[in-house]
Every structure is written in structure tokens, then in C-alpha cells.
Amino acid sequence: MKKILVTYASNAGSTAKIAQAVAAELAKTAEVDILPLEKATALEGYSAVVLGAPMILGWHRGALAFLKRNQDSLSRVPLAIFVTCMSLTKTDETSLEGVPLFVDEKLPKPPKNSGRLSFRENYTTLKKYLMPILKAAPAVKPVSIGVFGGSLQYFNLQWWAAIFALLIVQAQPGDKRNWKAIEAWASGLFKE
Ligand SMILES: Cc1cc2nc3c(=O)[nH]c(=O)nc-3n(C[C@H](O)[C@H](O)[C@H](O)COP(=O)(O)O)c2cc1C
């Protein structure tokens, strides 16, 4: 039986819940360990890995560091990445650098003027979010990147985080997690 590691970073908890849903789906056909990043110190023995983290001033720093640190091991097993966020500008990519993308269809919003994106629209595109992830570990080629809505509550943020999320990302508070999309993505992973 396959043994899969699902590891995640989560500041406010919403990405952790998504990781649990991914792990539950994978556990229908494989043995699955689910660990927060700081506990995922040994990658030997896994036949596939899922790494998930939110957009927090770029993709979560801890997740980028994990990817860089474990580049060698992660280039030898199938790796699926997922990203959570609150704002996504609708563009038409279905892959990036040859990596297939799975985007929760409820998440992207069309730009006001597709010929000229505003600062916020440009900041929240798939390319802006995902290229730094792919560049962080060039030896790693994920089998898929899932992009899902997360959850944001302003009352539990520090003031600078709230200002950033309000002004730059213009994210509305709320819960955008689409469990059907998350399960659909997870159920299609690591089939070969
Ligand atoms: C400081 C900060 C920066 C954020 N930056 C972005 C961003 O660039 N794009 C976006 O869509 N969402 C952004 N978000 C929203 C988070 O990605 C979203 O709330 C996510 O679900 C948080 O995951 P967590 O609950 O696991 O921490 C930001 C949130 C915070 C607090």
C-alpha cells in the first residue's frame, strides 16, 4: 500500500482543515500521515507527498523554506502542492511551466479590464502566486498545484496583517473553502 505524507503550514487554522480533508480523501486508497511542517522532518519511506500552505505576503515562508530544504528528496517522489488564498484574478492558464493547475472554479474573479490589470488584480494572479514556488526549488516538478479558497477573519489578525489583507489583497472576510473542489483534487492525485 502507498504511504503518503500530507504536510502543511497554517497561521489561523483554515489551511490545516483543508489538509485534513485532503488526507481523508487520500486515506481511502493509501496509508496517510498528516503533519504540520515543523514536524515533517523525515521524508524517507513516503511514496508521495502533499505540501499545502496559504498566501501570506507571498506563499507561506515556512512552506517555501521546506520546499528548498527538501528539494532533493521532493524531486524523487511525486509531490502535489496546494495553495490557499482569498483573492484570485481570473486568467486562463491551466498549467504553469508544464505543471498542471487545479483551480477551485468559485475562486477567480474576472478583472475589470482584461487588457490592463489594476495593481491588486496583478498582485493576485496565478503567475504571481505560483512562479515563486516553482522557482524556489527548480529540481522539483509538482504533479499538480491546487489553488483553493481559504478563510479570513479580521478580528484575530495583527493590525499590520489586517491592513495588508484589506489594502493590498482587498480580501473580504469570510470562509471560501470549497470542500467539493478540495476532495475532487485530492481524489485525482497519485493515480499512476
Ligand atoms: C498578512 C496576510 C496576507 C495575506 N495575503 C494574501 C494574498 O496575497 N492573497 C490572498 O488571496 N490571500 C491572502 N491572505 C489570506 C490568506 O491566504 C487566507 O486567509 C488563508 O486561508 C489563511 O490560511 P490559514 O487560516 O491557514 O492561516 C492573507 C492573509 C494575511 C493575514
The ligand as an SDF file (V2000), in Angstrom:
LIG
                    3D

 31 33  0  0  0  0  0  0  0  0999 V2000
   -0.9470   39.0190    6.2580 C   0  0  0  0  0  0  0  0  0  0  0  0
   -1.8400   38.2700    5.2940 C   0  0  0  0  0  0  0  0  0  0  0  0
   -1.5300   38.2740    3.9530 C   0  0  0  0  0  0  0  0  0  0  0  0
   -2.3590   37.6210    3.0440 C   0  0  0  0  0  0  0  0  0  0  0  0
   -2.0270   37.6580    1.7250 N   0  0  0  0  0  0  0  0  0  0  0  0
   -2.8840   37.1270    0.8320 C   0  0  0  0  0  0  0  0  0  0  0  0
   -2.6310   37.2390   -0.5550 C   0  0  0  0  0  0  0  0  0  0  0  0
   -1.6150   37.7690   -1.0040 O   0  0  0  0  0  0  0  0  0  0  0  0
   -3.5660   36.7560   -1.3950 N   0  0  0  0  0  0  0  0  0  0  0  0
   -4.7160   36.1660   -0.9560 C   0  0  0  0  0  0  0  0  0  0  0  0
   -5.5540   35.8020   -1.7510 O   0  0  0  0  0  0  0  0  0  0  0  0
   -4.9470   35.9750    0.3620 N   0  0  0  0  0  0  0  0  0  0  0  0
   -4.0700   36.4660    1.2490 C   0  0  0  0  0  0  0  0  0  0  0  0
   -4.3140   36.3220    2.5890 N   0  0  0  0  0  0  0  0  0  0  0  0
   -5.4430   35.4750    3.0110 C   0  0  0  0  0  0  0  0  0  0  0  0
   -4.9710   34.0720    3.4440 C   0  0  0  0  0  0  0  0  0  0  0  0
   -4.2460   33.4320    2.4170 O   0  0  0  0  0  0  0  0  0  0  0  0
   -6.1780   33.2210    3.8190 C   0  0  0  0  0  0  0  0  0  0  0  0
   -6.8870   33.8670    4.8410 O   0  0  0  0  0  0  0  0  0  0  0  0
   -5.7790   31.8020    4.2290 C   0  0  0  0  0  0  0  0  0  0  0  0
   -6.9360   30.9990    4.2480 O   0  0  0  0  0  0  0  0  0  0  0  0
   -5.1190   31.7810    5.6080 C   0  0  0  0  0  0  0  0  0  0  0  0
   -4.8060   30.4600    5.9300 O   0  0  0  0  0  0  0  0  0  0  0  0
   -4.6630   29.9540    7.4460 P   0  0  0  0  0  0  0  0  0  0  0  0
   -6.0390   30.1210    8.0860 O   0  0  0  0  0  0  0  0  0  0  0  0
   -4.2770   28.5300    7.3210 O   0  0  0  0  0  0  0  0  0  0  0  0
   -3.6240   30.7920    8.0740 O   0  0  0  0  0  0  0  0  0  0  0  0
   -3.5060   36.9430    3.5080 C   0  0  0  0  0  0  0  0  0  0  0  0
   -3.8020   36.9210    4.8760 C   0  0  0  0  0  0  0  0  0  0  0  0
   -2.9860   37.5710    5.7720 C   0  0  0  0  0  0  0  0  0  0  0  0
   -3.3170   37.5190    7.2110 C   0  0  0  0  0  0  0  0  0  0  0  0
  1  2  1  0
  2  3  1  0
  2 30  2  0
  3  4  2  0
  4  5  1  0
  4 28  1  0
  5  6  2  0
  6  7  1  0
  6 13  1  0
  7  8  2  0
  7  9  1  0
  9 10  1  0
 10 11  2  0
 10 12  1  0
 12 13  2  0
 13 14  1  0
 14 15  1  0
 14 28  1  0
 15 16  1  0
 16 17  1  0
 16 18  1  0
 18 19  1  0
 18 20  1  0
 20 21  1  0
 20 22  1  0
 22 23  1  0
 23 24  1  0
 24 25  2  0
 24 26  1  0
 24 27  1  0
 28 29  2  0
 29 30  1  0
 30 31  1  0
M  END
$$$$
